[in-house]
């Protein structure tokens, strides 16, 4: 009970000292406020950026595998061979789509779009991309077989060329001079902004039609989707073993799963977050030195007060406790204000950058713990100095 009473008294004295020297106390806290808020803001924004990137990859399909081929007249994997491989491994693969890029302009009357990404795909493509339709239908297997001139367009394309998805359905558009019928419009992907070359600026047609349009009979890009991300490694191995039987050189085929890319990105971004947090943490170290300097000045200014208290019987431990608590209160207040600033600034900066970046709990916890530790560590030396003063020398001090 006595210990609690002494600590409470020390806490009251610390508050009185901080209030009595408002400007000095604020300047002492300022370094901690800046340091803690910097750690919270930088780590939170970095984690927000990471989550945004991961979401983008997830939207593309975390269970997808990209296959790129270098076809030559002597060495090439035909569509039939790829489909045979796919059908033989349906326990591993759920979907597969060739991809044929089409470069050119989409035109409706005098209105044209040169930014739209146009590609030939299979009937599985929409499912792999997690696309839901706003209007109309998806491509079908019949479209592939009969090389139908039909197209499914993104929300931005429908809005730009026809004014709305409803108006776009059934309309004719020209791609490189060839007429295509719009059979479907995909739901809006980017809820914040529609823009050229954005996630809603695309059009896709049957891969067989795209090959005919391009004069390409053998696609060099395929996308596979696995039944589960857990079998991605096995799927990559199967694909490589299969392609090895067709292509003699490893440089002529490239296979990479989205889950592997996500793992690598997570590792790299976590490392970057740690480095950025450590750099921001240097300001906390500087703030700690500031706390120690101010506390040393406080000890010098209050030498006579310390002498009087010692002469009246105050023990060394009580004097030391008073100055440690004062440094601890100062750093805790500074850390708390820094956290409040960081929690307000992080989402604001994220909104400006067009992403979600709420304050990261781990960053808040670590930065606050460090600020409290700074009060204890850097307050210890001034407290020891105060507690070690000789009462007689202290009383003689002016």
C-alpha positions as CSV (number, residue, x, y, z in Angstrom):
1,X,0.0,0.0,0.0
2,X,2.8,2.3,0.9
3,X,4.5,1.6,-2.5
4,X,1.4,2.4,-4.4
5,X,1.0,5.7,-2.4
6,X,4.6,6.7,-3.3
7,X,4.2,5.8,-6.9
8,X,0.9,7.8,-7.1
9,X,2.7,10.8,-5.5
10,X,5.5,10.5,-8.0
11,X,3.0,10.4,-10.8
12,X,1.3,13.6,-9.6
13,X,4.7,15.3,-9.3
14,X,5.5,14.2,-12.9
15,X,2.2,15.7,-14.2
16,X,2.8,18.9,-12.3
17,X,6.4,19.2,-13.7
18,X,5.1,18.6,-17.3
19,X,2.3,21.2,-16.9
20,X,4.7,23.7,-15.3
21,X,7.1,23.4,-18.3
22,X,4.5,23.1,-21.2
23,X,6.7,24.2,-24.1
24,X,9.7,22.2,-23.0
25,X,7.5,19.1,-22.4
26,X,5.8,19.5,-25.8
27,X,9.2,19.8,-27.6
28,X,10.3,16.7,-25.8
29,X,7.2,14.8,-26.9
30,X,7.4,16.2,-30.5
31,X,10.2,13.8,-31.4
32,X,8.2,10.9,-30.1
33,X,5.0,12.1,-31.8
34,X,6.8,12.4,-35.2
35,X,8.6,9.1,-34.7
36,X,5.6,7.0,-33.7
37,X,3.3,8.5,-36.3
38,X,6.0,7.9,-39.0
39,X,6.2,4.2,-38.1
40,X,2.4,3.8,-38.0
41,X,1.9,5.7,-41.3
42,X,4.7,4.2,-43.3
43,X,4.0,0.6,-42.2
44,X,0.2,1.0,-42.6
45,X,0.5,2.5,-46.1
46,X,3.0,-0.2,-47.1
47,X,0.7,-2.9,-45.9
48,X,-2.2,-1.3,-47.6
49,X,-0.3,-1.3,-50.8
50,X,0.6,-4.9,-50.3
51,X,-3.0,-5.9,-49.7
52,X,-4.1,-3.9,-52.7
53,X,-1.6,-5.7,-54.9
54,X,-2.5,-9.1,-53.4
55,X,-6.2,-8.3,-54.1
56,X,-5.4,-7.5,-57.7
57,X,-3.6,-10.8,-58.1
58,X,-6.5,-12.6,-56.4
59,X,-8.9,-11.0,-58.8
60,X,-6.8,-12.5,-61.6
61,X,-7.1,-15.8,-59.9
62,X,-4.8,-17.1,-57.2
63,X,-5.2,-20.6,-58.6
64,X,-4.2,-19.7,-62.1
65,X,-1.0,-20.8,-63.9
66,X,0.4,-18.8,-66.9
67,X,2.1,-20.7,-69.7
68,X,4.1,-18.8,-72.4
69,X,5.5,-20.6,-75.4
70,X,8.0,-19.7,-78.1
71,X,6.6,-21.5,-81.1
72,X,8.7,-22.3,-84.2
73,X,7.7,-24.3,-87.4
74,X,9.7,-27.2,-86.0
75,X,8.6,-27.1,-82.4
76,X,5.1,-26.0,-81.3
77,X,2.3,-27.2,-79.1
78,X,-1.0,-27.3,-80.9
79,X,-4.3,-26.4,-79.3
80,X,-5.4,-30.0,-79.6
81,X,-2.3,-31.2,-77.7
82,X,-2.9,-28.6,-74.9
83,X,-6.6,-29.6,-74.6
84,X,-5.7,-33.3,-74.5
85,X,-3.3,-32.6,-71.7
86,X,-5.9,-30.6,-69.9
87,X,-8.6,-33.3,-70.2
88,X,-6.2,-36.0,-69.1
89,X,-5.5,-34.1,-65.8
90,X,-9.0,-32.8,-64.9
91,X,-8.3,-34.0,-61.3
92,X,-5.7,-31.2,-61.1
93,X,-7.0,-28.6,-63.6
94,X,-10.5,-27.1,-63.5
95,X,-10.3,-24.7,-66.5
96,X,-8.0,-23.8,-69.4
97,X,-8.0,-21.0,-71.9
98,X,-5.7,-20.2,-74.8
99,X,-5.1,-16.4,-75.2
100,X,-4.6,-14.7,-78.5
101,X,-3.8,-11.0,-78.4
102,X,-5.5,-8.8,-81.0
103,X,-4.0,-5.4,-81.6
104,X,-6.2,-2.8,-83.2
105,X,-9.0,-0.3,-82.8
106,X,-12.6,-0.8,-81.7
107,X,-15.0,1.4,-83.6
108,X,-18.7,2.2,-83.5
109,X,-19.7,4.7,-86.1
110,X,-17.3,7.7,-85.6
111,X,-16.5,6.7,-82.0
112,X,-13.4,4.6,-81.5
113,X,-11.4,3.2,-78.7
114,X,-7.6,2.6,-79.1
115,X,-6.9,1.8,-75.5
116,X,-9.1,-1.3,-75.1
117,X,-7.3,-4.6,-74.6
118,X,-8.7,-7.1,-77.0
119,X,-8.0,-10.8,-76.8
120,X,-9.2,-14.2,-77.9
121,X,-10.1,-16.7,-75.1
122,X,-12.1,-19.8,-74.4
123,X,-15.4,-20.3,-72.7
124,X,-13.7,-20.9,-69.4
125,X,-12.0,-17.4,-69.3
126,X,-14.8,-15.5,-67.5
127,X,-14.9,-18.1,-64.7
128,X,-11.1,-18.0,-64.2
129,X,-11.3,-14.2,-64.0
130,X,-14.2,-14.3,-61.7
131,X,-16.2,-12.1,-64.0
132,X,-19.9,-11.7,-63.5
133,X,-22.2,-10.4,-66.2
134,X,-24.1,-7.1,-66.1
135,X,-26.0,-8.0,-69.3
136,X,-26.1,-10.8,-71.8
137,X,-24.2,-14.1,-71.9
138,X,-20.6,-15.4,-71.8
139,X,-18.8,-17.0,-74.7
140,X,-19.7,-20.7,-75.3
141,X,-18.0,-23.8,-76.7
142,X,-20.2,-23.5,-79.8
143,X,-18.7,-20.0,-80.4
144,X,-15.2,-21.6,-80.4
145,X,-16.1,-24.4,-82.8
146,X,-18.0,-22.2,-85.3
147,X,-15.6,-19.2,-85.0
148,X,-18.5,-16.9,-84.2
149,X,-17.8,-13.2,-84.5
150,X,-19.2,-12.4,-81.1
151,X,-17.6,-10.3,-78.3
152,X,-18.0,-9.7,-74.5
153,X,-17.0,-6.2,-73.5
154,X,-16.0,-4.5,-70.2
155,X,-18.2,-1.9,-68.5
156,X,-16.0,1.1,-69.6
157,X,-16.2,0.0,-73.3
158,X,-20.0,-0.3,-73.0
159,X,-20.3,3.1,-71.4
160,X,-18.0,4.8,-73.8
161,X,-19.3,3.4,-77.1
162,X,-23.0,2.9,-76.2
163,X,-23.8,4.9,-73.1
164,X,-24.9,1.9,-71.0
165,X,-24.5,-1.9,-70.8
166,X,-28.2,-2.3,-71.7
167,X,-27.8,-0.3,-74.9
168,X,-24.6,-2.2,-75.8
169,X,-26.2,-5.6,-75.9
170,X,-26.8,-6.9,-79.4
171,X,-25.0,-3.9,-81.0
172,X,-22.4,-4.3,-83.8
173,X,-18.8,-3.1,-83.2
174,X,-15.9,-3.2,-85.6
175,X,-12.5,-4.6,-84.6
176,X,-9.9,-4.0,-87.3
177,X,-12.7,-3.6,-89.8
178,X,-14.5,-6.9,-88.9
179,X,-18.0,-6.7,-87.5
180,X,-18.7,-8.3,-84.1
181,X,-21.9,-8.6,-82.2
182,X,-21.9,-7.7,-78.5
183,X,-23.3,-10.7,-76.6
184,X,-22.3,-9.8,-73.1
185,X,-21.2,-6.9,-70.8
186,X,-19.1,-7.7,-67.7
187,X,-20.0,-6.1,-64.4
188,X,-18.0,-3.1,-63.3
189,X,-14.7,-4.1,-61.8
190,X,-13.3,-0.8,-60.5
191,X,-15.9,0.7,-58.2
192,X,-14.0,4.0,-57.8
193,X,-13.1,5.1,-61.3
194,X,-13.7,4.1,-64.9
195,X,-10.7,5.0,-67.1
196,X,-9.0,4.1,-70.3
197,X,-6.6,1.1,-69.9
198,X,-8.3,0.4,-66.6
199,X,-9.7,-2.9,-65.3
200,X,-13.0,-2.3,-67.2
201,X,-11.4,-1.4,-70.6
202,X,-11.4,-4.8,-72.3
203,X,-13.1,-7.0,-74.9
204,X,-12.7,-10.7,-75.6
205,X,-13.9,-13.0,-78.4
206,X,-13.5,-16.7,-79.2
207,X,-9.8,-17.7,-79.5
208,X,-10.6,-19.4,-82.8
209,X,-12.0,-16.2,-84.2
210,X,-9.0,-14.2,-82.9
211,X,-6.6,-16.6,-84.5
212,X,-8.4,-16.2,-87.8
213,X,-8.4,-12.4,-87.5
214,X,-4.6,-12.4,-86.7
215,X,-3.6,-15.2,-89.0
216,X,-2.4,-17.1,-85.9
217,X,-3.3,-20.8,-85.9
218,X,-1.2,-21.8,-82.8
219,X,-1.5,-19.7,-79.7
220,X,1.6,-19.0,-77.6
221,X,-0.1,-18.1,-74.3
222,X,-2.4,-20.3,-72.1
223,X,-3.9,-19.9,-68.7
224,X,-4.7,-22.9,-66.6
225,X,-6.8,-22.9,-63.4
226,X,-6.2,-25.6,-60.7
227,X,-8.9,-27.2,-58.6
228,X,-7.2,-25.8,-55.5
229,X,-4.2,-23.6,-54.8
230,X,-2.7,-26.5,-52.8
231,X,-2.0,-28.5,-56.0
232,X,-0.4,-25.5,-57.8
233,X,3.1,-26.9,-57.4
234,X,2.1,-30.3,-58.7
235,X,0.3,-28.6,-61.6
236,X,3.4,-26.6,-62.5
237,X,5.5,-29.8,-62.5
238,X,3.0,-31.6,-64.7
239,X,2.9,-28.8,-67.2
240,X,6.7,-28.5,-67.3
241,X,7.1,-32.3,-67.8
242,X,4.5,-32.2,-70.6
243,X,6.1,-29.2,-72.4
244,X,9.5,-30.8,-72.0
245,X,8.4,-33.6,-74.4
246,X,7.6,-31.0,-77.1
247,X,10.2,-28.3,-76.6
248,X,13.8,-29.3,-76.3
249,X,15.1,-26.1,-74.7
250,X,13.8,-24.7,-71.4
251,X,14.1,-21.1,-72.7
252,X,11.2,-21.9,-75.2
253,X,8.5,-22.4,-72.5
254,X,7.8,-20.5,-69.3
255,X,5.4,-21.7,-66.6
256,X,4.5,-19.8,-63.4
257,X,1.7,-20.1,-60.9
258,X,0.0,-17.0,-59.4
259,X,0.3,-18.5,-55.9
260,X,4.1,-18.7,-56.3
261,X,4.1,-15.0,-57.4
262,X,1.9,-14.1,-54.4
263,X,4.3,-15.9,-52.0
264,X,7.3,-14.1,-53.5
265,X,5.5,-10.7,-53.4
266,X,4.5,-11.3,-49.7
267,X,8.1,-12.1,-48.7
268,X,9.4,-9.0,-50.6
269,X,6.8,-6.6,-49.3
270,X,7.2,-7.9,-45.7
271,X,10.9,-7.3,-46.0
272,X,10.3,-3.8,-47.3
273,X,7.8,-3.0,-44.5
274,X,10.4,-4.1,-41.9
275,X,13.1,-1.9,-43.5
276,X,10.8,1.1,-43.8
277,X,9.6,0.6,-40.2
278,X,13.3,0.4,-39.0
279,X,14.2,3.6,-40.9
280,X,11.2,5.4,-39.3
281,X,12.2,3.9,-36.0
282,X,15.5,5.8,-36.1
283,X,13.5,9.0,-35.4
284,X,12.3,7.2,-32.2
285,X,15.9,6.7,-31.1
286,X,16.6,10.4,-31.8
287,X,13.5,11.2,-29.7
288,X,14.9,9.1,-26.9
289,X,18.1,11.1,-26.8
290,X,15.9,14.2,-26.6
291,X,14.0,12.8,-23.7
292,X,17.3,12.0,-21.9
293,X,18.7,15.5,-22.5
294,X,15.6,17.3,-21.3
295,X,15.5,15.1,-18.2
296,X,19.1,15.8,-17.4
297,X,18.3,19.5,-17.7
298,X,15.4,18.9,-15.3
299,X,17.7,17.3,-12.8
300,X,20.1,20.2,-13.0
301,X,17.3,22.7,-12.5
302,X,15.8,20.8,-9.5
303,X,19.1,20.0,-7.7
304,X,18.1,22.1,-4.7
305,X,14.6,20.4,-4.6
306,X,16.3,17.0,-4.6
307,X,18.6,18.1,-1.8
308,X,15.7,19.2,0.4
309,X,13.8,16.0,-0.2
310,X,16.8,13.9,0.6
311,X,17.5,16.0,3.8
312,X,13.8,15.3,4.8
313,X,14.5,11.5,4.5
314,X,13.5,10.7,0.9
315,X,15.2,7.4,-0.1
316,X,17.4,7.1,-3.2
317,X,14.8,4.7,-4.7
318,X,12.0,7.2,-4.3
319,X,14.0,10.0,-6.0
320,X,14.9,7.7,-8.8
321,X,11.4,6.5,-9.2
322,X,10.1,10.1,-9.5
323,X,12.3,10.9,-12.5
324,X,11.8,7.6,-14.2
325,X,8.0,8.0,-13.9
326,X,8.3,11.6,-15.2
327,X,10.2,10.4,-18.3
328,X,7.8,7.5,-18.7
329,X,4.7,9.8,-18.6
330,X,6.3,12.1,-21.1
331,X,7.1,9.3,-23.6
332,X,3.7,7.6,-23.1
333,X,1.9,10.9,-23.8
334,X,4.1,11.5,-26.8
335,X,3.6,8.0,-28.1
336,X,-0.2,8.2,-27.6
337,X,-0.4,11.4,-29.6
338,X,1.8,9.9,-32.3
339,X,-0.6,6.9,-32.6
340,X,-3.6,9.1,-32.8
341,X,-1.9,11.2,-35.6
342,X,-0.8,8.0,-37.4
343,X,-4.3,6.4,-37.2
344,X,-5.9,9.5,-38.7
345,X,-3.2,10.1,-41.3
346,X,-2.9,6.5,-42.6
347,X,-6.4,6.1,-44.0
348,X,-6.3,9.7,-45.4
349,X,-3.0,9.0,-47.3
350,X,-4.5,5.7,-48.5
351,X,-7.6,7.4,-49.9
352,X,-5.4,10.0,-51.7
353,X,-3.4,7.1,-53.2
354,X,-6.7,5.3,-54.2
355,X,-6.4,2.4,-51.8
356,X,-7.4,1.2,-48.3
357,X,-4.7,1.6,-45.7
358,X,-6.1,1.4,-42.2
359,X,-3.7,1.8,-39.3
360,X,-1.8,-1.5,-38.9
361,X,-2.3,-3.0,-35.4
362,X,1.2,-4.4,-35.2
363,X,2.8,-1.1,-36.1
364,X,0.7,0.7,-33.5
365,X,1.6,-1.9,-30.8
366,X,5.3,-2.0,-31.6
367,X,5.7,1.8,-31.9
368,X,3.8,2.4,-28.6
369,X,5.9,-0.2,-26.8
370,X,9.1,1.3,-28.1
371,X,8.0,4.8,-27.0
372,X,7.3,3.5,-23.5
373,X,10.6,1.6,-23.5
374,X,12.3,4.9,-24.5
375,X,10.9,6.5,-21.4
376,X,12.2,3.8,-19.2
377,X,15.7,3.4,-20.8
378,X,16.5,7.1,-21.5
379,X,14.9,8.2,-18.3
380,X,17.1,5.8,-16.2
381,X,20.4,7.8,-16.5
382,X,19.0,11.2,-15.4
383,X,17.1,9.4,-12.6
384,X,20.3,7.7,-11.4
385,X,22.1,11.1,-11.5
386,X,19.3,12.7,-9.4
387,X,19.2,9.8,-6.9
388,X,23.0,9.8,-6.5
389,X,23.3,13.5,-5.6
390,X,24.8,14.3,-2.2
391,X,22.2,16.1,-0.1
392,X,24.6,18.7,1.3
393,X,26.0,19.5,-2.2
394,X,22.5,19.6,-3.6
395,X,21.3,22.1,-0.9
396,X,24.3,24.4,-1.6
397,X,23.3,24.5,-5.3
398,X,21.9,27.8,-6.6
